[in-house]
Amino acid sequence: MWMERLWAAAVVLSLASGTASAAIPVASVITYQGQLKENGIPANGVYDFEFQLWDSAGGGSALLPLVAKSNVDVQNGLFSVDLDFGAAVYNGQARWLEVKAKPDAAGGFTTLVPRQALNPAPYALYALNPASGGGTLDQAYDFGGPGAGRTITADSGAVNIAGAGGLTVSANIGVGTVAPQWDVHAYGSSTLVIGGQPTPTTIGAQNNFLNPFGGTNTPRWGYLAVDSDNYFIRNASADVHFATEATMNSDAVSTQMTLSSAGNLGIGTITPAVKLHVEGGSDTGPASGGFLVLGAANSGNVSFDNNEIQARNNGAASTLYINHEGGDIALAAASTGENVGIGTQNPATKLHVLTSSTATSATISNFGGGTALLISKIGGTAPALTILDTGTGISLDVAGKARVEVLEVLGADIAERFPVSDEGKPEPGTVMAIDPAHPGKLCVCEGAYNRRVAGIVSGANDLPAGAIMGHTSKDMEEAPAIALTGRVWVQCDRSGGGIEPGDLLTTSDRRGHAMKVSDYARAQGAIIGKAMTPLEGETGMVLVLVSLQ
């Protein structure tokens, strides 16, 4: 090593001015005087130095800043420098000075050992132990000298200000800012705590959480912390945005609720268009979901999504009441009048009721004695009520009396269902007779001029019956409808001669067939009716006007 240890000749505090007094505090500069030897001989020349404070005589941690001094003149080993480490490093704890040196323009620095302890000067002792009655707040915080601004820094512990009459501040207070613009101005990562245990309220301006809807120049989030939960709030374009800690994602916070400058409240949207605007829910169902729920989840409630209303009760579907206590209900009441569907999402008419099961589609009851259903038609030629049966069931079933002023039947005959004794169901157009062996039943007619003739099975040649009578018991549902009067097609043959319109028809020897009456004496009581069309061929269908005689 080209250098030996560095001896400290003196370490003193220099005064900020020529005279020290209680009103003029000292500065943080120290004057260091030392002696440098090289190979045991006092050094001469120009040297560079680095000075660093440590918190231990050996090892430990270095304290910033590092102070460098270049081109220091050393004569007969003696030199003197002013060092300013700032006031913050002097917090009442012991400090050691480490010195590094090298000749000017030489290689690397050599650390001189050992580190040297800094001893307190009189002013430092005064600052740590102010005289009774002589210490003031000004003397404590004016350590850096007079000026427009003052800073009090505590490296550990708290700064306590106590006054018998309380604390009065006549200007703005800044927390995290040296330029407060309001009575209490919290900025950056600073927080303001109101209240005490167990649940204090904290208000802060959190710079770490950026606005996810714009760049870093847009307003940032402020936050309110109650106990261990954080709540965020910010203002953007005169709208107020709210969020909870659950929306935090890395350094961003997402808006959950917005109060617009127009007074609209948005949940799940930052652009509410109406007084209450909710987006981002799920499809409502009996057990969960929805955008908006009115009522307790474990009892009766109503859930809304963007196109559905669901009445629920403790996780199950319930009854939805509309104007339950009275009042009219108008559906699609606008002049354009849209369709209303029950059981269908695609109503094709003004009221469309659909069921995919065997249950009754609609029930209209009146217990007060008034009209249960009134269908009123105003103008036009279309029917007031149309019943379409696209299956094989009954289109209109009236349990009770039916009364009309005019009944227009589009079918061709009036028929009645009769049980038959023959095996199988007789074909439409078959002539039927009373079965003497089975009272109350019919059979296929046999024999010419049969006076037991009862009628013709209705429905041949796709000519439907106009009205069908008969008991509605289960065993009669498949019984054939026998035309008793009206127009019906009947199976005929030429055994009585050719058939022309106007000829009377009676039973034939051919089973289930009719023929032309040629013996009027025998035909009495056996006449089926009068032919309306001729017979083409030996056998075939003839339209007959049924009139049993």
Salt bridges, closest charged atoms under 4 A:
ASP48 OD2 - LYS102 NZ 3.23
GLU98 OE2 - ARG115 NE 3.28
ASP142 OD1 - ARG150 NE 2.05
GLU279 OE2 - HIS277 NE2 3.10
ASP422 OD1 - ARG511 NH2 3.18
ASP435 OD2 - HIS438 ND1 2.80
GLU446 OE2 - ARG511 NE 2.75
GLU477 OE1 - LYS474 NZ 3.72
ASP493 OD2 - ARG510 NE 3.31
ASP503 OD2 - LYS516 NZ 3.96
